[in-house]
Amino acid sequence: MRKLVIDDLNLTHLDKTFITWELETSKGLDLELIYSSDFLNTSTIRNFVSLLCDMLWIVDSIKFKMILITDELNNNAIEYGSLEKEINKMRIYIKKDDLYYNFVIEVEDSWNWKSHKTAKEMQILWEKKIKDWFNNNYSIRWRWLFLIVKNIVDDLYFKDSKVGGLIVWIKKKIKI
């Protein structure tokens, strides 16, 4: 499986044939989007995920959930993780077997926000939200992401990046 890197969200050169061929021949896809931390990029990322789901013939109800979770990951990275115009990365891994697409989406920010948290701190917040069943309405980081993850995706983890940022990773198994 070869890696396809899309820098500055320039999708004009996106080779749809490459994506389809990689999925069919290697049973997987490895994409990396590199983009400026700017809300102007969110629609491009949503459109890309929508196009990817359409290429894989994923039903609309699941496609819209994938767009939602990707959008939430991206928005949180921009709002809470990186200063304006810094570089964020989104990696999309897709493995295909006979019955499922296994999607893994991870977003990495630069983590220069003044109140940043480590992966361990985010894990503690996640566990607290699960324990409290989202009943507390105090304002903490990623409250809505946690709720979406709980209801849509199969798995979530946090990891500190090598450059000091935070990586948020989700996994979703989609029936073909």
C-alpha positions in Angstrom: 0.0 0.0 0.0 1.5 3.3 -1.1 0.9 6.6 0.7 -0.8 9.4 -1.1 0.0 12.9 0.4 -2.1 15.9 -0.5 -0.4 19.1 0.5 -2.3 22.3 1.1 -5.5 20.5 0.3 -4.9 20.8 -3.4 -7.4 18.2 -4.6 -7.2 19.3 -8.2 -4.6 16.6 -8.9 -6.4 13.9 -7.0 -6.1 10.7 -9.0 -9.4 8.9 -8.4 -8.1 6.0 -10.5 -5.1 5.6 -8.1 -7.4 5.5 -5.1 -9.7 2.9 -6.7 -6.7 0.8 -7.9 -5.0 0.9 -4.5 -8.1 -0.4 -2.8 -8.6 -3.1 -5.3 -5.1 -4.4 -5.6 -3.6 -3.8 -2.2 -6.9 -3.9 -0.2 -6.0 -0.7 1.5 -5.5 3.0 1.2 -3.2 5.4 3.0 -3.9 9.1 2.6 -2.4 12.1 4.3 -3.9 15.6 4.0 -1.6 18.5 5.1 -3.3 21.8 5.5 -3.3 25.2 7.3 -5.2 25.4 10.5 -8.0 27.5 9.1 -11.8 27.1 9.2 -11.8 28.0 5.5 -10.4 24.4 4.8 -13.3 22.6 6.5 -15.6 22.5 3.5 -12.7 21.1 1.3 -12.1 18.3 3.8 -15.9 17.5 4.1 -16.1 17.4 0.3 -13.1 15.1 0.1 -14.5 12.7 2.6 -17.8 12.8 0.8 -16.1 12.0 -2.5 -14.1 9.2 -1.0 -17.2 7.6 0.4 -19.0 8.0 -2.9 -16.0 6.3 -4.6 -16.3 3.4 -2.2 -20.1 3.1 -2.7 -20.8 3.8 1.0 -24.5 4.4 1.7 -25.5 8.0 2.5 -26.4 7.3 6.1 -22.9 6.1 6.9 -21.3 8.7 4.6 -22.9 11.5 6.5 -21.7 10.1 9.8 -18.1 9.8 8.4 -18.3 13.5 7.3 -19.6 14.5 10.7 -16.9 12.8 12.7 -14.2 14.0 10.3 -15.5 17.5 10.5 -15.6 17.4 14.3 -12.0 16.0 14.5 -10.9 18.7 12.2 -12.8 21.6 13.8 -11.5 20.7 17.3 -7.9 20.6 15.9 -8.3 24.0 14.5 -10.2 25.5 17.4 -8.3 24.0 20.3 -5.1 22.5 18.9 -3.3 24.8 16.6 -2.8 28.5 16.2 -4.1 30.1 13.0 -2.2 29.2 9.9 -0.1 26.4 11.6 0.0 23.0 9.9 -2.5 20.3 10.8 -2.5 16.8 9.3 -5.3 14.3 8.7 -4.5 10.7 7.9 -7.1 8.4 6.5 -6.3 4.7 6.4 -8.7 2.3 4.8 -8.3 -1.5 4.9 -10.7 -3.6 2.9 -11.6 -7.2 3.5 -14.4 -9.3 2.0 -17.1 -7.8 4.2 -15.9 -4.5 5.6 -14.0 -1.3 5.1 -12.0 -0.5 8.2 -11.7 3.3 8.4 -9.1 4.9 10.6 -9.0 8.7 10.7 -6.5 10.6 12.7 -6.0 14.3 13.1 -2.8 15.8 14.3 -2.5 19.4 15.4 0.5 21.5 16.5 -0.9 21.9 20.0 0.1 25.5 20.6 -3.2 26.5 22.1 -2.8 28.1 25.6 -4.8 25.4 27.5 -3.5 22.3 25.7 -3.9 18.9 27.1 -1.8 15.8 26.7 -3.1 12.5 25.4 -3.2 11.2 28.9 -5.3 14.2 30.1 -7.7 13.7 27.1 -8.0 10.0 28.0 -9.0 10.9 31.6 -11.6 13.4 30.2 -13.0 10.7 27.9 -13.2 8.2 30.7 -14.9 10.8 33.0 -17.5 11.6 30.3 -18.3 7.9 29.8 -18.6 7.4 33.5 -20.8 10.5 33.9 -22.8 9.6 30.8 -22.4 13.1 29.5 -24.7 14.5 32.3 -22.5 17.4 33.4 -22.9 20.4 31.2 -19.7 22.3 32.2 -17.6 23.6 29.4 -14.7 21.3 28.7 -12.8 20.7 25.6 -14.1 18.1 23.1 -17.4 17.5 24.9 -19.3 17.1 21.6 -16.6 15.0 20.0 -16.8 12.6 22.9 -20.6 12.3 22.4 -20.3 11.8 18.7 -17.6 9.1 19.2 -19.7 7.3 21.7 -22.6 7.2 19.2 -21.0 6.8 15.8 -17.5 5.2 15.8 -16.1 2.0 17.2 -12.9 3.2 18.9 -11.1 6.3 19.9 -7.6 7.0 21.3 -5.3 9.9 21.9 -1.6 10.0 21.3 1.0 12.7 21.8 2.8 13.5 18.5 6.6 13.6 18.2 6.5 17.3 17.7 4.3 18.0 20.8 0.9 18.0 19.2 -2.0 15.8 19.9 -3.2 13.0 17.6 -6.8 12.0 17.9 -7.6 8.7 16.2 -11.0 7.1 15.5 -11.9 3.7 13.9 -15.1 2.8 12.1 -15.9 -0.6 10.6 -18.3 -0.2 7.6 -20.1 -3.1 6.0 -19.5 -3.2 2.2 
